[in-house]
């Protein structure tokens, strides 16, 4: 039996594909400002450093990093606004 972590439903999505650090984080920060507390932001990235960047960003800002899903082309990050 395999268990998979399901990604939360997103209230807003940002496609940061092709962008290098720090642009995906800056786009996420701007998008989070549009959300209300408890809403979820989905960010699609292709930058290889994005996984660690988003972990650090969540820790610094107090937003909850609900899930990170690695894909062939990069990763998708789910942030819940504090």
NORBEL-V129940 format. One record per residue. N is the residue number from 1. RES is the residue in one letter. PSI is psi in radians with two decimals (999 if undefined). Layout:
n->N res->RES psi->PSI
n->N res->RES psi->PSI
//
This chain:
n->1 res->X psi->2.28
n->2 res->X psi->2.46
n->3 res->X psi->2.38
n->4 res->X psi->2.45
n->5 res->X psi->2.13
n->6 res->X psi->2.41
n->7 res->X psi->2.52
n->8 res->X psi->2.74
n->9 res->X psi->2.39
n->10 res->X psi->2.47
n->11 res->X psi->-0.42
n->12 res->X psi->2.49
n->13 res->X psi->2.40
n->14 res->X psi->2.19
n->15 res->X psi->1.82
n->16 res->X psi->0.44
n->17 res->X psi->2.39
n->18 res->X psi->-0.13
n->19 res->X psi->2.47
n->20 res->X psi->2.72
n->21 res->X psi->2.38
n->22 res->X psi->0.17
n->23 res->X psi->-0.74
n->24 res->X psi->-0.67
n->25 res->X psi->-0.74
n->26 res->X psi->-0.71
n->27 res->X psi->-0.71
n->28 res->X psi->-0.75
n->29 res->X psi->-0.76
n->30 res->X psi->-0.73
n->31 res->X psi->-0.68
n->32 res->X psi->-0.57
n->33 res->X psi->-0.39
n->34 res->X psi->-0.28
n->35 res->X psi->2.76
n->36 res->X psi->2.81
n->37 res->X psi->2.30
n->38 res->X psi->-0.25
n->39 res->X psi->2.77
n->40 res->X psi->2.35
n->41 res->X psi->2.31
n->42 res->X psi->2.20
n->43 res->X psi->2.16
n->44 res->X psi->2.20
n->45 res->X psi->2.74
n->46 res->X psi->-0.14
n->47 res->X psi->2.27
n->48 res->X psi->-0.40
n->49 res->X psi->-0.06
n->50 res->X psi->-0.61
n->51 res->X psi->-0.89
n->52 res->X psi->-0.64
n->53 res->X psi->-0.78
n->54 res->X psi->-0.55
n->55 res->X psi->-0.80
n->56 res->X psi->-0.72
n->57 res->X psi->-0.78
n->58 res->X psi->-0.74
n->59 res->X psi->-0.73
n->60 res->X psi->-0.61
n->61 res->X psi->-0.26
n->62 res->X psi->0.06
n->63 res->X psi->2.57
n->64 res->X psi->2.15
n->65 res->X psi->1.73
n->66 res->X psi->-0.70
n->67 res->X psi->2.67
n->68 res->X psi->2.13
n->69 res->X psi->2.00
n->70 res->X psi->2.41
n->71 res->X psi->3.05
n->72 res->X psi->-0.58
n->73 res->X psi->-0.12
n->74 res->X psi->-2.18
n->75 res->X psi->2.73
n->76 res->X psi->2.32
n->77 res->X psi->2.45
n->78 res->X psi->2.00
n->79 res->X psi->2.26
n->80 res->X psi->2.18
n->81 res->X psi->2.39
n->82 res->X psi->999
//
